[in-house]
Amino acid sequence: MTNEPIARALTGLLNINRTSVKGYQEAAEAVQNPQLKAQLSQFSQQRAGFVSVLEQHAQQYGIAADATATAESLATDAAAALHRGWLDVKSLLTGHDDSSVLEAAKTGEAAALKAYETALATSGLPAGAQGVLQQQHGQILEAKNWLEMHKVS
């Protein structure tokens, strides 16, 4: 029932969300503002939920949920690792400045949104998966908007 483009799309989104879980955990640990810390932790938990749902869909369509070695997923992983590394360096240089952490999170969300839009454009994407991806895309957009509007005092 599965085809290669669908497998790549779901695998890529699994990788992005696994990276987002870690990224938001690291961001929550780096910030000082208690409300911001709580929200970033919540975003991490949200992404863990996304992973769980995507893994279920991947298995339903006969895709190994841990199959992360496609060229696209390796490129995604490399970009995510680079972004995490940038966040680590920037945090060290700024003394975990909350504004810098927010900026890095916004960058990560922009990349996630683009990946979802690419996945949603996949030909033959099953309706159930498409609905889930649209819902998750909407929640990521809400998170990005929250990050854009949140000002650190």
KAGI-V852795 format. One record per backbone hydrogen bond with DSSP energy under -1.0 kcal/mol. NH is the residue of the N-H (numbers start at 1). CO is the residue of the C=O. E is the energy in kcal/mol with one decimal. If there is no record, write none. Layout:
BEGIN
[[NH & CO & E] [NH & CO & E]]
END
This chain:
BEGIN
[[7 & 3 & -2.4] [8 & 4 & -2.8] [9 & 5 & -2.4] [10 & 6 & -2.6] [11 & 7 & -2.5] [12 & 8 & -2.7] [13 & 9 & -2.0] [14 & 10 & -2.3] [15 & 11 & -2.3] [16 & 12 & -2.4] [17 & 13 & -2.5] [18 & 14 & -2.5] [19 & 15 & -2.3] [20 & 16 & -2.3] [21 & 17 & -2.3] [22 & 18 & -1.7] [23 & 19 & -3.1] [24 & 20 & -2.9] [25 & 21 & -1.8] [26 & 22 & -2.7] [27 & 23 & -2.5] [28 & 24 & -2.6] [29 & 25 & -1.9] [30 & 26 & -1.5] [31 & 27 & -1.6] [37 & 33 & -2.8] [38 & 34 & -2.2] [39 & 35 & -2.3] [40 & 36 & -2.8] [41 & 37 & -2.0] [42 & 38 & -2.1] [43 & 39 & -2.4] [44 & 40 & -1.9] [45 & 41 & -2.2] [46 & 42 & -2.5] [47 & 43 & -2.3] [48 & 44 & -1.9] [49 & 45 & -1.9] [50 & 46 & -1.9] [51 & 47 & -2.3] [52 & 48 & -2.0] [53 & 49 & -2.2] [54 & 50 & -2.9] [55 & 51 & -2.7] [56 & 52 & -1.9] [57 & 53 & -2.1] [58 & 54 & -2.8] [59 & 55 & -2.5] [60 & 56 & -2.2] [61 & 57 & -1.8] [62 & 59 & -1.6] [63 & 58 & -3.5] [67 & 64 & -2.2] [68 & 66 & -1.4] [74 & 70 & -2.5] [75 & 71 & -2.1] [76 & 72 & -2.5] [77 & 73 & -3.0] [78 & 74 & -2.4] [79 & 75 & -2.5] [80 & 76 & -2.7] [81 & 77 & -2.8] [82 & 78 & -2.4] [83 & 79 & -2.4] [84 & 80 & -2.8] [85 & 81 & -2.7] [86 & 82 & -2.5] [87 & 83 & -2.5] [88 & 84 & -2.6] [89 & 85 & -2.7] [90 & 86 & -3.1] [91 & 87 & -2.6] [92 & 88 & -2.1] [93 & 89 & -2.5] [94 & 90 & -2.1] [96 & 91 & -3.0] [101 & 97 & -1.9] [102 & 98 & -2.4] [103 & 99 & -2.2] [104 & 100 & -2.1] [105 & 101 & -2.3] [106 & 102 & -2.4] [107 & 103 & -1.9] [108 & 104 & -2.1] [109 & 105 & -2.4] [110 & 106 & -2.3] [111 & 107 & -1.8] [112 & 108 & -2.2] [113 & 109 & -2.7] [114 & 110 & -2.0] [115 & 111 & -2.1] [116 & 112 & -2.3] [117 & 113 & -2.5] [118 & 114 & -2.3] [119 & 115 & -2.4] [120 & 116 & -2.9] [122 & 119 & -1.7] [125 & 122 & -1.3] [130 & 126 & -2.8] [131 & 127 & -2.5] [132 & 128 & -1.8] [133 & 129 & -2.8] [134 & 130 & -2.5] [135 & 131 & -2.2] [136 & 132 & -2.8] [137 & 133 & -2.7] [138 & 134 & -2.2] [139 & 135 & -1.9] [140 & 136 & -2.4] [141 & 137 & -2.5] [142 & 138 & -2.1] [143 & 139 & -2.1] [144 & 140 & -2.8] [145 & 141 & -2.7] [146 & 142 & -2.4] [147 & 143 & -2.6] [148 & 144 & -2.5] [149 & 145 & -2.2] [150 & 146 & -1.8]]
END
